[in-house]
Amino acid sequence: QVRLVESGGGSVQAGGSLRLSCAASGYTYSTYCMGWFRQAPGKEREGVALITISGSTTYAETYAESVKGRFTISRDKAKNTLYLEMNSLKPEDTAMYYCSARRSAIYCYAGNPLDMDFWGKGTQVTISS
């Protein structure tokens, strides 16, 4: 059974940084998509950063326009952990952030939450001005 557990959220001032972690377990697929999504109150869930994973290799990182240059997605294979490094945070980045995974890597770049198969429970990120 696939399990995704997020951590690292919190409250910081604008301009600050946070690093989110997603500990994954139970995953047996060889090539697949993982990523971070977020959902602010009253808004739809949106893809923030996604990455294709094939064995020990990661590629095809994709970012939402609103976070390009500020957020970085990465993975530590040995720890089975996905990360989201967030810098120069803005109040509009405030949201619940979710780790997600998919059984395949097809259209990973699209960042459509409807395509994802597994979800964590989320971690709250709050940015004050």
N, CA, C and O of each residue as an XYZ file, in Angstrom:
516
protein
N       0.846     -1.189      0.000
C       0.000      0.000      0.000
C       0.887      1.247      0.000
O       1.779      1.387      0.837
N       0.632      2.136     -0.937
C       1.419      3.362     -1.039
C       1.021      4.327      0.072
O      -0.160      4.552      0.335
N       2.028      4.881      0.707
C       1.782      5.859      1.778
C       2.699      7.058      1.562
O       3.901      6.908      1.341
N       2.110      8.246      1.629
C       2.852      9.495      1.461
C       2.606     10.359      2.685
O       1.459     10.632      3.035
N       3.673     10.788      3.332
C       3.544     11.581      4.550
C       4.353     12.861      4.406
O       5.579     12.824      4.293
N       3.656     13.993      4.411
C       4.322     15.286      4.269
C       4.749     15.844      5.627
O       4.171     15.521      6.665
N       5.768     16.682      5.588
C       6.202     17.421      6.768
C       6.945     18.671      6.319
O       7.293     18.806      5.146
N       7.185     19.575      7.248
C       7.982     20.755      6.945
C       7.214     22.043      6.759
O       7.810     23.106      6.585
N       5.896     21.959      6.793
C       5.121     23.184      6.658
C       5.273     24.062      7.889
O       5.842     23.645      8.898
N       4.757     25.281      7.795
C       4.831     26.189      8.923
C       4.441     27.592      8.521
O       3.910     27.821      7.434
N       4.712     28.525      9.410
C       4.399     29.931      9.171
C       5.687     30.734      9.120
O       6.491     30.693     10.051
N       5.880     31.462      8.035
C       7.058     32.314      7.879
C       6.634     33.640      7.267
O       5.542     33.767      6.713
N       7.510     34.613      7.376
C       7.240     35.904      6.762
C       7.592     35.881      5.280
O       8.375     35.050      4.820
N       7.000     36.803      4.556
C       7.300     36.931      3.132
C       8.795     37.111      2.936
O       9.460     37.834      3.679
N       9.307     36.432      1.913
C      10.731     36.472      1.643
C      11.489     35.319      2.273
O      12.654     35.086      1.951
N      10.836     34.602      3.164
C      11.473     33.489      3.846
C      11.484     32.222      3.027
O      11.080     32.202      1.865
N      11.962     31.150      3.668
C      12.101     29.859      2.994
C      11.547     28.729      3.854
O      11.513     28.817      5.082
N      11.121     27.680      3.188
C      10.699     26.449      3.843
C      11.098     25.281      2.948
O      11.218     25.427      1.732
N      11.300     24.129      3.565
C      11.527     22.921      2.791
C      10.517     21.872      3.226
O      10.468     21.471      4.389
N       9.724     21.445      2.275
C       8.754     20.399      2.532
C       9.359     19.041      2.200
O      10.152     18.911      1.267
N       8.979     18.043      2.967
C       9.431     16.677      2.728
C       8.228     15.763      2.579
O       7.180     15.986      3.184
N       8.397     14.734      1.765
C       7.349     13.737      1.579
C       7.996     12.360      1.655
O       8.712     11.953      0.740
N       7.745     11.659      2.729
C       8.279     10.313      2.897
C       7.334      9.331      2.223
O       6.150      9.262      2.552
N       7.870      8.575      1.278
C       7.053      7.638      0.504
C       7.400      6.204      0.881
O       8.562      5.870      1.113
N       6.378      5.372      0.937
C       6.594      3.952      1.212
C       5.588      3.129      0.430
O       4.523      3.617      0.052
N       5.941      1.872      0.194
C       5.032      0.962     -0.483
C       4.986      1.135     -1.991
O       4.116      0.570     -2.653
N       5.909      1.906     -2.539
C       5.881      2.162     -3.980
C       6.716      1.132     -4.712
O       7.885      0.925     -4.384
N       6.106      0.472     -5.726
C       6.827     -0.572     -6.450
C       6.918     -0.294     -7.949
O       7.371     -1.160     -8.697
N       6.511      0.858     -8.400
C       6.530      1.165     -9.819
C       7.920      1.620    -10.245
O       8.637      2.243     -9.463
N       8.301      1.313    -11.474
C       9.652      1.612    -11.926
C       9.769      3.035    -12.484
O      10.751      3.724    -12.205
N       8.808      3.471    -13.246
C       8.809      4.820    -13.812
C       7.475      5.477    -13.486
O       6.413      4.961    -13.833
N       7.546      6.609    -12.822
C       6.306      7.201    -12.352
C       6.479      8.686    -12.098
O       7.583      9.228    -12.150
N       5.387      9.308    -11.829
C       5.344     10.745    -11.612
C       5.078     11.031    -10.137
O       4.238     10.387     -9.509
N       5.797     11.995     -9.601
C       5.517     12.476     -8.243
C       5.534     13.989     -8.262
O       6.155     14.613     -9.122
N       4.849     14.558     -7.307
C       4.858     16.011     -7.298
C       4.195     16.613     -6.092
O       3.723     15.924     -5.187
N       4.178     17.933     -6.114
C       3.557     18.726     -5.056
C       2.408     19.539     -5.658
O       2.520     20.154     -6.719
N       1.319     19.505     -4.929
C       0.157     20.302     -5.291
C      -0.184     21.188     -4.107
O       0.269     20.940     -2.989
N      -0.969     22.203     -4.344
C      -1.417     23.045     -3.244
C      -2.855     23.491     -3.469
O      -3.348     23.565     -4.594
N      -3.501     23.783     -2.351
C      -4.877     24.238     -2.428
C      -5.110     25.303     -1.367
O      -4.973     25.052     -0.169
N      -5.460     26.484     -1.827
C      -5.780     27.585     -0.932
C      -7.292     27.595     -0.695
O      -8.040     27.078     -1.525
N      -7.751     28.163      0.401
C      -9.193     28.208      0.675
C      -9.969     28.840     -0.470
O      -9.626     29.928     -0.932
N     -11.011     28.163     -0.924
C     -11.843     28.686     -1.990
C     -11.279     28.534     -3.380
O     -11.873     29.002     -4.350
N     -10.128     27.876     -3.486
C      -9.505     27.706     -4.806
C      -9.343     26.232     -5.137
O      -9.389     25.377     -4.253
N      -9.154     25.944     -6.412
C      -8.945     24.571     -6.833
C      -7.514     24.133     -6.520
O      -6.595     24.944     -6.408
N      -7.370     22.838     -6.387
C      -6.038     22.286     -6.183
C      -5.228     22.457     -7.475
O      -5.725     22.201     -8.572
N      -3.985     22.891     -7.323
C      -3.146     23.133     -8.502
C      -1.790     22.462     -8.360
O      -1.264     22.310     -7.258
N      -1.240     22.068     -9.489
C       0.086     21.492     -9.499
C       1.130     22.566     -9.302
O       1.074     23.610     -9.953
N       2.076     22.334     -8.421
C       3.138     23.289     -8.128
C       4.444     22.852     -8.774
O       5.091     23.632     -9.472
N       4.827     21.605     -8.540
C       6.078     21.081     -9.087
C       5.949     19.575     -9.236
O       5.463     18.892     -8.334
N       6.379     19.068    -10.365
C       6.300     17.628    -10.626
C       7.605     17.133    -11.203
O       8.381     17.897    -11.776
N       7.837     15.843    -11.044
C       9.076     15.254    -11.493
C       8.809     13.816    -11.927
O       7.980     13.120    -11.341
N       9.520     13.385    -12.957
C       9.420     11.997    -13.401
C      10.570     11.206    -12.782
O      11.721     11.644    -12.786
N      10.238     10.049    -12.258
C      11.225      9.201    -11.594
C      11.306      7.868    -12.311
O      10.288      7.216    -12.546
N      12.527      7.463    -12.660
C      12.741      6.169    -13.301
C      13.963      5.536    -12.653
O      15.099      5.926    -12.922
N      13.713      4.557    -11.800
C      14.805      3.940    -11.059
C      15.495      4.964    -10.188
O      14.868      5.596     -9.339
N      16.785      5.126    -10.400
C      17.545      6.079     -9.614
C      17.636      7.452    -10.296
O      18.303      8.354     -9.789
N      16.986      7.601    -11.410
C      17.070      8.832    -12.194
C      15.803      9.662    -12.064
O      14.694      9.130    -12.016
N      15.985     10.960    -12.008
C      14.852     11.883    -12.036
C      15.038     12.854    -13.191
O      16.162     13.236    -13.517
N      13.936     13.251    -13.805
C      14.046     14.174    -14.932
C      12.695     14.831    -15.180
O      11.695     14.518    -14.534
N      12.702     15.746    -16.132
C      11.483     16.428    -16.566
C      10.794     17.152    -15.420
O       9.583     17.031    -15.241
N      11.574     17.912    -14.638
C      10.950     18.726    -13.602
C      10.070     19.793    -14.261
O      10.452     20.426    -15.245
N       8.900     19.964    -13.690
C       7.954     20.940    -14.226
C       7.456     21.800    -13.086
O       7.179     21.305    -11.994
N       7.344     23.096    -13.347
C       6.895     24.011    -12.307
C       5.752     24.889    -12.800
O       5.670     25.231    -13.980
N       4.888     25.236    -11.884
C       3.872     26.237    -12.195
C       4.571     27.570    -12.437
O       5.593     27.862    -11.816
N       4.026     28.367    -13.331
C       4.640     29.659    -13.665
C       4.835     30.527    -12.427
O       5.817     31.261    -12.320
N       3.909     30.436    -11.512
C       3.938     31.298    -10.333
C       5.070     30.975     -9.366
O       5.375     31.781     -8.487
N       5.704     29.798     -9.515
C       6.767     29.415     -8.579
C       8.113     29.215     -9.263
O       9.109     28.943     -8.592
N       8.158     29.345    -10.573
C       9.410     29.156    -11.304
C      10.482     30.102    -10.783
O      10.246     31.293    -10.583
N      11.672     29.535    -10.568
C      12.781     30.341    -10.074
C      12.817     30.471     -8.561
O      13.805     30.939     -7.996
N      11.728     30.052     -7.897
C      11.666     30.164     -6.437
C      11.594     28.797     -5.756
O      12.125     28.622     -4.660
N      10.941     27.830     -6.400
C      10.765     26.496     -5.826
C      11.614     25.498     -6.595
O      11.839     25.642     -7.797
N      12.085     24.475     -5.872
C      12.852     23.404     -6.499
C      12.383     22.064     -5.958
O      12.319     21.861     -4.746
N      12.056     21.156     -6.860
C      11.646     19.802     -6.465
C      12.846     18.878     -6.623
O      13.626     19.007     -7.567
N      12.981     17.942     -5.681
C      14.085     16.994     -5.753
C      13.702     15.716     -5.020
O      12.689     15.668     -4.322
N      14.513     14.691     -5.181
C      14.230     13.423     -4.520
C      15.516     12.811     -4.023
O      16.556     12.882     -4.678
N      15.426     12.209     -2.854
C      16.515     11.420     -2.285
C      16.084      9.957     -2.374
O      15.233      9.510     -1.606
N      16.674      9.214     -3.314
C      16.246      7.832     -3.527
C      16.521      6.961     -2.298
O      15.703      6.118     -1.932
N      17.661      7.169     -1.676
C      18.038      6.336     -0.523
C      17.046      6.491      0.617
O      16.786      5.544      1.360
N      16.493      7.692      0.751
C      15.546      7.958      1.839
C      14.092      7.830      1.383
O      13.171      7.985      2.185
N      13.889      7.545      0.090
C      12.517      7.487     -0.453
C      11.739      8.744     -0.093
O      10.583      8.674      0.327
N      12.375      9.874     -0.259
C      11.775     11.134      0.148
C      11.815     12.147     -0.988
O      12.827     12.315     -1.668
N      10.688     12.810     -1.169
C      10.558     13.885     -2.146
C      10.599     15.202     -1.401
O      10.026     15.324     -0.319
N      11.269     16.187     -1.969
C      11.398     17.483     -1.317
C      10.847     18.604     -2.191
O      10.775     18.487     -3.414
N      10.465     19.680     -1.536
C      10.135     20.915     -2.236
C      10.804     22.042     -1.473
O      10.384     22.402     -0.373
N      11.852     22.596     -2.072
C      12.548     23.738     -1.492
C      11.843     24.994     -1.972
O      11.720     25.226     -3.175
N      11.381     25.805     -1.027
C      10.617     27.002     -1.374
C      11.335     28.230     -0.848
O      11.526     28.373      0.360
N      11.731     29.112     -1.744
C      12.431     30.350     -1.389
C      11.628     31.561     -1.838
O      10.700     31.454     -2.640
N      12.004     32.707     -1.304
C      11.336     33.976     -1.655
C       9.822     33.827     -1.577
O       9.096     34.201     -2.498
N       9.373     33.283     -0.483
C       7.952     32.988     -0.332
C       7.112     34.253     -0.283
O       7.526     35.286      0.243
N       5.912     34.136     -0.854
C       4.983     35.258     -0.942
C       3.687     34.898     -0.223
O       3.377     33.717     -0.065
N       2.928     35.897      0.212
C       1.640     35.588      0.859
C       0.734     34.724     -0.026
O      -0.025     33.902      0.489
N       0.804     34.897     -1.323
C      -0.036     34.087     -2.216
C       0.393     32.627     -2.297
O      -0.298     31.817     -2.917
N       1.503     32.282     -1.693
C       1.918     30.876     -1.605
C       1.220     30.158     -0.452
O       1.352     28.942     -0.308
N       0.489     30.891      0.355
C      -0.223     30.294      1.479
C      -1.249     29.283      0.989
O      -2.118     29.607      0.180
N      -1.140     28.060      1.484
C      -2.030     26.980      1.053
C      -1.696     25.715      1.825
O      -0.696     25.646      2.540
N      -2.553     24.722      1.664
C      -2.226     23.368      2.105
C      -1.458     22.724      0.961
O      -1.908     22.735     -0.185
N      -0.308     22.170      1.275
C       0.528     21.542      0.258
C       0.438     20.027      0.382
O       0.571     19.473      1.473
N       0.213     19.370     -0.741
C       0.042     17.933     -0.782
C       1.112     17.269     -1.645
O       1.472     17.763     -2.714
N       1.599     16.162     -1.160
C       2.474     15.299     -1.949
C       1.588     14.306     -2.685
O       0.597     13.822     -2.139
N       1.948     14.006     -3.923
C       1.120     13.110     -4.713
C       1.985     12.258     -5.627
O       3.108     12.627     -5.971
N       1.442     11.111     -6.012
C       2.170     10.206     -6.888
C       1.201      9.532     -7.847
O      -0.004      9.459     -7.607
N       1.764      9.050     -8.927
C       0.958      8.419     -9.964
C       1.635      7.121    -10.385
O       2.857      7.007    -10.289
N       0.880      6.163    -10.840
C       1.418      4.859    -11.226
C       2.273      4.947    -12.480
O       3.134      4.091    -12.684
N       2.071      5.939    -13.320
C       2.856      6.093    -14.537
C       3.402      7.506    -14.619
O       3.141      8.339    -13.751
N       4.162      7.765    -15.673
C       4.755      9.090    -15.858
C       4.135      9.829    -17.041
O       4.566     10.930    -17.386
N       3.126      9.221    -17.662
C       2.512      9.850    -18.831
C       1.869     11.171    -18.444
O       1.105     11.249    -17.482
N       2.189     12.202    -19.207
C       1.640     13.542    -18.979
C       1.922     14.056    -17.568
O       1.133     14.824    -17.018
N       3.015     13.647    -16.998
C       3.386     14.120    -15.657
C       3.479     15.636    -15.656
O       3.080     16.294    -14.695
N       4.019     16.192    -16.761
C       4.253     17.627    -16.837
C       2.966     18.431    -16.735
O       3.002     19.617    -16.406
N       1.840     17.806    -17.009
C       0.571     18.544    -17.040
C       0.130     19.004    -15.658
O      -0.567     20.008    -15.520
N       0.545     18.258    -14.637
C       0.197     18.668    -13.282
C      -1.287     18.686    -12.994
O      -1.765     19.523    -12.227
N      -2.017     17.772    -13.600
C      -3.461     17.697    -13.374
C      -3.736     16.816    -12.159
O      -3.411     15.628    -12.177
N      -4.323     17.370    -11.114
C      -4.561     16.548     -9.913
C      -5.457     15.344    -10.186
O      -5.389     14.356     -9.455
N      -6.287     15.403    -11.211
C      -7.160     14.281    -11.532
C      -6.380     13.088    -12.072
O      -6.894     11.970    -12.085
N      -5.156     13.312    -12.513
C      -4.335     12.225    -13.039
C      -3.598     11.463    -11.957
O      -3.086     10.373    -12.210
N      -3.536     12.013    -10.765
C      -2.730     11.412     -9.705
C      -3.500     10.324     -8.973
O      -4.721     10.387     -8.830
N      -2.741      9.305     -8.503
C      -3.368      8.131     -7.892
C      -3.286      8.105     -6.363
O      -4.144      7.528     -5.695
N      -2.239      8.739     -5.821
C      -2.019      8.649     -4.380
C      -1.759     10.042     -3.818
O      -1.146     10.891     -4.464
N      -2.242     10.248     -2.600
C      -2.123     11.557     -1.963
C      -1.737     11.430     -0.505
O      -2.133     10.490      0.184
N      -0.945     12.406     -0.044
C      -0.710     12.540      1.374
C      -1.812     13.383      1.985
O      -2.719     13.837      1.287
N      -1.730     13.592      3.295
C      -2.780     14.347      3.988
C      -2.533     15.854      3.953
O      -3.424     16.639      4.277
N      -1.342     16.251      3.567
C      -1.048     17.660      3.415
C      -0.312     18.276      4.587
O      -0.336     17.763      5.706
N       0.348     19.399      4.299
C       1.019     20.183      5.332
C       0.748     21.654      5.037
O       0.847     22.094      3.891
N       0.405     22.407      6.074
C      -0.015     23.790      5.884
C       1.188     24.720      5.790
O       2.125     24.640      6.585
N       1.138     25.602      4.801
C       2.152     26.649      4.640
C       1.437     27.990      4.708
O       0.500     28.246      3.952
N       1.892     28.845      5.624
C       1.275     30.157      5.795
C       2.354     31.221      5.721
O       3.328     31.191      6.473
N       2.169     32.159      4.806
C       3.150     33.226      4.596
C       2.503     34.564      4.958
O       1.474     34.943      4.399
N       3.115     35.258      5.887
C       2.579     36.551      6.320
C       3.358     37.685      5.651
O       4.548     37.565      5.361
N       2.646     38.788      5.417
C       3.278     39.925      4.734
C       3.942     40.866      5.719
O       4.521     41.875      5.315
